[in-house]
Amino acid sequence: MTEDLRPVRSIVLGAIIGSVFAAANVYTGLKVAFIDGGAIAASLLAFAVFRFTRGRIGTLRGATNLAQVTASAAASAVGIVGLAGPLPALHLTGLTIPTWAGILWGCLLGWFGIWAAFTLRGLLLDRARLPFPTGEATAGVIQSMDGGEEGPTHARLLVLLAVGVGVFTWLRDGPWHAVPSLWELPVTVAGVAAGALGIGVSLSPLIAGTGGLVGRHVAASMVVGGALAWFGVIPRLAERRIVEPTFQGATEWLVWPAVALLLSGVLTSFVDDARKSGQIVRDGRAVWRELAAQSGMLWIGGALAAGIVVCGFFALGVHPLVTSAALGLALVFSLVCGRAAGETDVAPVGTAGTMTQLAVATAGIRSCLLGGAVAAGTAAGAAQGLWSLKASAVLGVARRPVAIAQIVGVLVGTCVAFPTFDLVVEAYGLGTQAMPAWGAQSWRATAEAVTRGDAMPPFALQAFGLAALAGVGLHLLARRRPWAPLSPIGVGIGLLVPLSFSITMLAGAVVLHRAFGRRALTLAVVAGAGIAGESLTAVALAFFG
């Protein structure tokens, strides 16, 4: 009887952990456009709870894995449903959707991604035996914990650091404001003090921890982009009265060269990998043959796709043809992202969203954004599902409970994420210095550029063209010279976030990598504690404030 109940306990525990991670990811996704699935952190917490409450009864590997699968699906649901990019971008255009419709849409989209993962499992996991490094790393952590004391030790470190960061955040943002949020540089830009423009050092463990995870290369590129914008471009534009010397006014102009850098980096990478198109075609044929032999999987996928089309039309106002086209592209990009995640541990879901936005551009901004959300969300869900399936395969966990855990995780994460999104936006705004939401601004600008180019402010078109050329050049340079100093994506992000964010992110990347670079698990725990501690405290302050 105990063994029969273990999956239920594991999934319930994972749902509790995942709901906390999902709430934190809403804040983190809006602030720095970073979504952490939290598989390793969830594994540490779940294993520690099982050890504390039940002792060692047989192996805890399967129970811990099911808990982390549920928690990771819930945490990743924030990105899958589009709350770090397309949906807040829709909000920025003044087009909002009801919370109930967002939850229904998000669940259907997440479950369609899970279906895609199980559809690709036979090809990418069973036959190609791709490594899926995050899945293997998660399984390795669980295996090592089951044979020693590493898990509870790291879990205690994670909790203690997160609590400490939470106290710091409360002192900074709570009613006393005992700690400043910014150390501003003693300079002025266009006659405005640096602090008013977000120029300085942000006292944010979340941003420093994110820097530790994204690395020094991207963080340094962000600093270069921000410095170029605020000390080179914006003062000259302000002199000509093209932009207002405020953070929001400058960002409305800077978003165009920023999007050009992001788009050129993504599209150049996509074209650069066109030589792999033959492999994708062969993979697609193999997957179709498998589906044709499994009528049950076809019916499930068809039912979920139909539900997305119906929900999109009646609840969100998207034409069925647009949603159907986006779903077709979503299947292709799920295969592309699945193989990329298996080989490199990086799923280019941004490419999926961008390419789909271009494909449905003539349908209007709402359809452009939500169509891109369908492709990006499905691809993200497929990649996340495959990482979980890889970890489960290494640990010998049956697929049926893994599927149930993922389904429950998406449901829990989506139900937590949308109310949290409303709460955070009401408390901190959107597209502000406190909540720059650069991911959402990038999605919105892309949709406006491809649907109505006349939305650009003066000189933005020229800046867009120059930045696009620079992005292509930087990508080609990086391909030929691994030591290439700048990332086009990093520079683009640096144009959109406060320079204080970029400086703190670089400082966090340098310090954390020097301190823990050879101990990847400890680095992930320390960085994750900073991210989760500040995010959860900020959400709590929004709720109780």
C-alpha positions in Angstrom: 0.0 0.0 0.0 2.9 2.4 0.8 4.4 1.9 -2.6 1.0 2.6 -4.3 0.6 5.9 -2.5 4.2 7.1 -3.1 3.4 8.5 -6.6 0.5 10.5 -5.1 2.7 11.9 -2.3 5.4 12.7 -4.7 3.1 14.5 -7.1 1.5 16.4 -4.3 4.8 17.5 -2.8 6.0 18.5 -6.3 2.9 20.5 -6.8 3.5 22.4 -3.6 7.1 23.1 -4.5 6.2 23.9 -8.1 3.5 26.4 -7.1 6.1 28.4 -5.1 8.6 28.2 -8.0 5.9 29.3 -10.5 5.0 32.4 -8.4 8.7 33.3 -8.2 9.1 32.8 -12.0 6.4 35.2 -12.8 8.3 38.0 -11.1 11.7 36.8 -12.4 10.3 36.4 -15.9 9.0 39.9 -16.0 12.0 41.5 -14.4 14.8 39.8 -16.3 13.0 37.5 -18.8 14.6 34.4 -17.1 12.6 31.3 -16.4 14.2 28.5 -14.3 12.6 25.1 -14.4 14.2 24.4 -11.0 14.6 20.7 -11.6 17.7 20.4 -9.4 16.4 22.7 -6.7 13.1 20.8 -6.6 15.1 17.5 -6.4 17.1 18.8 -3.4 14.0 20.0 -1.5 11.9 16.9 -2.3 14.6 14.5 -1.2 15.2 16.4 2.0 11.5 16.3 2.8 11.2 12.6 2.1 14.3 11.9 4.3 12.9 14.0 7.1 9.4 12.7 7.1 9.8 9.1 6.1 13.4 8.1 6.7 15.1 5.7 4.2 12.6 3.2 3.1 14.1 1.5 0.1 15.2 3.8 -2.6 13.9 7.4 -2.8 15.0 8.0 -6.4 11.6 7.4 -8.0 9.7 9.4 -5.5 12.1 12.3 -5.7 12.1 12.2 -9.4 8.3 12.4 -9.7 8.3 15.3 -7.3 10.9 17.2 -9.4 9.0 16.4 -12.6 5.8 17.9 -11.2 7.6 20.9 -9.7 9.6 21.6 -12.9 6.5 21.4 -15.1 4.8 23.9 -12.8 7.7 26.3 -12.8 8.2 26.0 -16.5 4.5 26.7 -17.1 5.2 30.4 -16.7 7.3 30.4 -19.8 5.2 27.8 -21.7 2.0 29.9 -21.4 3.9 33.1 -22.4 3.9 35.1 -19.2 7.5 36.2 -19.7 7.0 37.5 -23.3 3.9 37.4 -25.5 1.1 37.8 -23.0 2.6 40.8 -21.1 3.4 42.2 -24.6 -0.3 42.0 -25.3 -0.9 43.8 -22.1 1.5 46.6 -23.1 -0.6 47.1 -26.3 -3.7 47.5 -24.1 -5.2 44.2 -25.2 -5.8 42.1 -22.1 -7.4 38.7 -21.7 -9.5 37.4 -18.8 -7.7 35.3 -16.2 -10.0 32.3 -16.7 -9.3 32.3 -20.5 -5.6 32.6 -19.9 -5.6 29.6 -17.5 -7.6 27.5 -20.0 -5.4 28.5 -22.9 -2.2 27.9 -20.8 -3.3 24.4 -19.7 -4.2 23.3 -23.3 -0.9 24.7 -24.6 1.2 23.1 -21.9 -0.5 19.7 -22.3 0.0 19.9 -26.1 3.7 20.4 -25.4 3.7 17.3 -23.2 2.0 15.4 -25.9 4.7 16.6 -28.3 7.4 15.4 -25.9 6.0 11.9 -25.6 5.6 11.8 -29.4 9.3 12.7 -29.9 10.4 10.4 -27.1 10.8 7.3 -29.3 13.0 9.1 -31.8 15.1 11.3 -29.7 15.5 9.3 -26.5 15.1 5.6 -27.4 16.8 5.5 -30.8 19.0 8.6 -31.1 19.9 8.4 -27.4 20.6 12.1 -27.2 22.1 13.1 -23.9 19.7 15.9 -22.8 22.3 17.2 -20.3 19.9 18.9 -17.9 18.0 15.6 -17.6 21.1 13.6 -17.1 22.4 16.2 -14.5 19.1 16.0 -12.6 19.2 12.2 -12.5 22.9 12.4 -11.4 22.0 14.7 -8.5 19.2 12.4 -7.4 21.5 9.3 -7.6 24.3 11.0 -5.6 21.8 12.1 -2.9 20.5 8.6 -2.6 24.0 7.4 -1.8 25.1 10.1 0.7 24.3 13.3 2.6 24.8 15.8 -0.2 21.1 16.3 -0.8 20.0 17.5 2.6 23.1 19.6 3.0 22.4 21.5 -0.3 18.7 21.7 0.5 19.5 23.4 3.8 21.9 25.8 2.1 19.2 26.6 -0.5 16.6 27.3 2.2 18.9 29.3 4.5 20.2 31.5 1.7 16.7 32.1 0.3 15.4 33.1 3.7 18.4 35.5 4.1 17.8 37.0 0.7 14.1 37.3 1.6 14.9 39.3 4.7 17.3 41.6 2.7 14.5 42.2 0.1 12.0 43.0 2.8 14.4 45.5 4.4 14.9 47.0 0.9 11.4 47.1 -0.4 9.3 46.8 2.7 7.7 49.6 4.7 11.0 50.8 6.2 13.2 51.0 3.1 16.2 50.4 5.3 18.4 49.4 2.4 18.7 51.3 -0.9 17.7 49.6 -4.1 20.4 51.3 -6.1 23.9 52.8 -5.7 23.8 55.4 -8.4 26.8 56.7 -10.3 27.8 60.3 -9.7 27.0 61.4 -13.2 24.1 63.0 -15.2 22.7 62.0 -18.6 21.0 64.8 -20.6 20.8 66.8 -17.4 19.1 64.0 -15.5 20.6 62.3 -12.4 21.9 58.8 -13.0 19.6 57.3 -10.3 16.5 58.5 -12.0 17.6 56.6 -15.2 18.6 53.4 -13.4 22.4 54.0 -13.9 24.5 52.5 -11.1 24.6 49.2 -9.2 21.4 47.5 -8.4 21.3 45.9 -4.9 19.4 42.8 -6.1 20.4 39.2 -5.3 17.9 38.1 -8.0 19.8 40.0 -10.7 23.2 38.9 -9.3 22.1 35.3 -9.2 20.7 35.5 -12.8 24.1 36.7 -13.9 25.7 33.7 -12.3 23.5 31.4 -14.4 23.7 33.3 -17.7 27.4 33.7 -17.6 30.1 36.4 -18.0 29.9 36.6 -21.8 26.2 37.6 -22.0 26.4 39.8 -18.9 29.5 41.7 -20.2 27.7 42.2 -23.5 24.7 43.7 -21.7 26.9 46.2 -19.9 28.4 47.3 -23.3 24.9 47.7 -24.8 23.6 49.7 -21.8 26.7 51.9 -21.7 26.4 52.6 -25.4 22.8 53.5 -25.1 22.9 55.7 -22.0 26.2 57.5 -22.6 26.3 57.5 -26.4 22.9 57.4 -28.0 20.3 58.8 -25.6 22.1 62.1 -24.7 22.2 63.0 -28.5 18.6 62.0 -29.1 17.5 64.0 -26.0 19.4 67.1 -27.3 17.4 66.9 -30.5 14.2 66.3 -28.5 13.6 63.0 -30.2 13.2 61.2 -26.9 12.3 62.2 -23.4 15.2 61.9 -20.9 13.4 59.3 -18.8 13.8 55.6 -18.6 10.5 54.8 -20.2 10.8 57.5 -22.8 14.3 56.3 -23.9 13.2 52.6 -23.9 10.4 53.3 -26.3 13.1 54.3 -28.8 15.8 51.8 -27.8 13.5 48.9 -28.2 13.9 49.1 -32.0 17.6 48.6 -32.3 17.4 46.1 -29.4 14.8 44.0 -31.3 17.0 44.2 -34.4 19.9 42.8 -32.5 17.8 40.0 -31.0 16.1 39.2 -34.3 19.3 39.2 -36.4 21.0 37.0 -33.9 18.2 34.5 -33.9 17.5 34.5 -37.6 21.2 34.3 -38.5 21.6 31.3 -36.2 18.6 29.7 -37.8 19.9 30.2 -41.4 23.4 29.1 -40.2 21.9 25.8 -39.1 20.0 25.3 -42.4 22.4 22.5 -43.2 20.6 20.4 -40.6 17.3 20.7 -42.4 17.8 17.3 -44.0 18.0 15.8 -40.5 14.9 17.5 -39.4 13.0 16.2 -42.5 14.2 12.7 -41.8 13.2 13.1 -38.1 9.7 14.4 -39.2 9.1 11.4 -41.4 10.1 9.0 -38.6 7.8 10.7 -36.1 4.9 10.6 -38.5 5.3 6.9 -39.2 5.2 6.3 -35.4 2.1 8.4 -35.0 0.4 6.7 -37.9 0.8 3.4 -36.0 -0.6 4.8 -32.8 -4.1 6.1 -33.4 -4.5 6.8 -29.7 -1.7 9.4 -29.7 -3.1 11.0 -32.9 -6.6 11.4 -31.3 -5.1 12.9 -28.1 -3.0 15.4 -30.1 -5.9 16.3 -32.4 -8.2 16.8 -29.4 -5.7 19.2 -27.7 -5.1 21.1 -31.0 -8.8 21.5 -31.5 -9.2 22.8 -28.0 -6.5 25.4 -28.5 -8.2 26.5 -31.8 -11.6 26.8 -30.1 -10.2 28.6 -27.0 -8.2 30.9 -29.2 -11.2 31.9 -31.2 -14.0 32.3 -28.6 -11.9 33.4 -25.6 -9.0 35.2 -27.1 -10.3 36.5 -30.4 -7.7 34.7 -32.7 -8.9 33.5 -36.1 -8.9 29.6 -36.3 -6.7 29.7 -39.4 -4.0 31.7 -37.6 -4.1 29.3 -34.6 -4.0 26.3 -37.0 -1.0 27.6 -38.9 0.8 28.4 -35.6 0.1 24.8 -34.4 1.5 23.4 -37.6 4.7 25.4 -37.1 4.7 24.5 -33.4 5.1 20.8 -34.3 8.0 21.6 -36.6 9.7 23.8 -34.0 9.1 21.2 -31.3 11.1 18.7 -33.3 13.9 21.3 -33.9 14.0 22.4 -30.3 13.8 18.9 -29.0 16.8 17.8 -31.0 18.7 21.0 -30.1 17.9 20.5 -26.4 19.1 16.9 -26.6 22.4 17.7 -28.3 23.3 21.1 -26.7 20.9 21.5 -23.7 19.6 24.8 -25.3 16.1 24.9 -26.8 15.8 27.9 -29.2 12.2 28.6 -28.4 12.7 32.3 -29.1 13.4 31.4 -32.7 10.1 29.5 -32.8 8.2 32.5 -31.6 9.9 34.9 -33.9 9.5 32.8 -37.0 5.8 32.3 -36.3 5.3 36.0 -35.7 6.7 36.6 -39.1 4.5 33.9 -40.7 1.2 35.3 -39.3 2.2 39.0 -39.4 -0.7 40.0 -41.7 -3.3 38.9 -39.1 -2.8 41.8 -36.7 -0.9 42.4 -33.5 -3.1 40.2 -31.3 -2.9 37.2 -33.6 0.8 37.9 -34.2 1.6 37.7 -30.5 -0.6 34.8 -29.7 0.4 32.8 -32.8 4.0 33.2 -31.7 3.0 32.2 -28.2 1.5 28.9 -29.5 4.8 27.9 -31.3 7.2 29.1 -28.6 5.0 27.6 -25.8 4.6 24.2 -27.5 8.4 24.0 -28.2 9.2 25.0 -24.7 6.8 22.4 -23.3 8.3 19.7 -25.5 11.8 20.5 -24.5 10.9 20.6 -20.8 9.0 17.3 -21.1 12.0 15.6 -22.9 14.4 16.7 -20.1 12.1 15.2 -17.5 11.7 12.0 -19.6 15.5 11.7 -19.9 16.0 12.0 -16.1 13.2 9.5 -15.6 14.7 7.0 -18.1 18.1 7.2 -16.4 16.5 6.5 -13.0 14.2 3.8 -14.4 10.9 5.5 -13.5 7.9 4.3 -15.5 6.5 6.8 -18.1 2.9 6.7 -17.0 3.4 8.4 -13.6 5.8 10.8 -15.3 3.1 11.8 -17.7 0.6 12.3 -14.9 3.1 14.4 -12.9 3.7 16.7 -15.9 0.0 17.1 -16.6 -0.6 18.0 -12.9 2.4 20.3 -12.9 1.2 22.3 -15.8 -2.2 22.7 -14.3 -0.9 23.9 -10.9 1.7 26.2 -12.5 -0.8 27.8 -14.8 -3.4 28.3 -12.1 -0.8 30.0 -9.8 0.9 32.0 -12.6 -2.0 34.1 -13.9 -3.3 35.5 -10.6 0.3 36.2 -9.6 0.9 38.0 -12.9 -2.1 40.3 -12.2 -0.8 40.9 -8.7 2.8 41.7 -9.8 1.7 44.1 -12.6 -0.7 45.9 -10.3 2.1 46.4 -7.7 5.2 47.1 -9.9 3.8 48.1 -13.3 5.0 46.9 -16.6 7.7 48.4 -18.8 8.9 50.6 -15.9 12.3 51.0 -14.3 11.2 48.7 -11.5 9.8 46.1 -13.9 11.4 46.6 -17.3 9.8 43.5 -18.8 12.3 43.5 -21.7 11.1 40.2 -23.0 7.6 41.6 -23.3 8.9 44.8 -25.0 10.8 42.7 -27.5 7.8 40.7 -28.4 5.6 43.8 -28.7 8.1 45.7 -30.9 8.5 42.7 -33.2 4.8 42.4 -33.6 4.5 46.1 -34.3 7.4 46.1 -36.7 6.0 43.2 -38.8 2.4 44.3 -38.7 2.7 48.1 -39.1 6.2 49.5 -39.7 4.9 53.1 -39.3 4.9 52.6 -35.5 8.6 53.5 -35.4 9.7 56.8 -33.9 12.1 59.2 -35.8 15.5 57.6 -36.7 14.4 54.2 -35.3 14.3 52.6 -38.7 17.9 53.6 -39.4 19.0 52.3 -36.0 17.0 49.1 -36.7 18.9 48.5 -39.9 22.4 49.3 -38.4 21.7 47.1 -35.4 20.5 44.2 -37.6 23.8 44.4 -39.6 25.8 44.5 -36.4 23.9 41.5 -35.0 24.7 39.4 -38.1 28.3 40.5 -37.9 28.6 39.6 -34.3 27.1 36.2 -34.8 29.3 35.3 -37.7 32.4 36.6 -35.8 31.4 34.4 -32.8 31.1 31.4 -35.1 34.6 31.9 -36.5 36.2 33.2 -33.3 35.0 31.5 -30.1 36.7 34.4 -28.1 34.4 37.0 -29.8 33.8 39.6 -27.1 30.1 40.4 -27.7 26.9 38.5 -27.9 24.3 40.2 -30.1 21.5 39.0 -27.8 23.4 40.3 -24.7 23.9 43.7 -26.3 20.2 43.8 -27.3 19.1 43.0 -23.8 21.4 45.6 -22.4 19.6 48.3 -24.4 16.3 47.4 -22.8 17.1 46.9 -19.1 18.4 49.5 -16.7 22.2 49.7 -16.8 22.3 49.0 -13.1 20.8 45.6 -13.9 23.5 44.8 -16.4 26.3 45.9 -14.0 25.0 43.8 -11.1 24.5 40.8 -13.4 28.1 41.0 -14.6 29.3 41.4 -11.0 27.2 38.3 -10.0 28.6 36.3 -12.9 32.2 37.1 -12.1 31.9 36.6 -8.3 29.9 33.4 -8.5 31.9 31.8 -11.2 35.2 32.5 -9.4 33.8 31.2 -6.1 31.9 28.1 -7.4 32.7 27.7 -11.0 34.1 24.2 -10.5 31.2 23.1 -8.3 28.3 23.5 -10.7 25.7 22.2 -8.2 26.7 24.7 -5.5 26.7 27.6 -8.0 23.2 26.6 -9.1 22.0 26.4 -5.4 23.5 29.8 -4.5 22.2 31.5 -7.6 18.8 29.9 -7.3 18.5 30.9 -3.7 19.1 34.5 -4.6 16.6 34.4 -7.4 13.9 32.6 -5.5 14.4 34.5 -2.2 13.9 37.9 -3.8 11.1 36.9 -6.2 9.0 35.2 -3.5 9.5 38.1 -1.1 8.6 40.7 -3.8 5.4 38.7 -4.6 4.5 38.5 -0.9 5.0 42.3 -0.5 2.8 42.8 -3.5 0.1 40.6 -2.0 0.1 42.0 1.5 0.9 45.6 0.4 
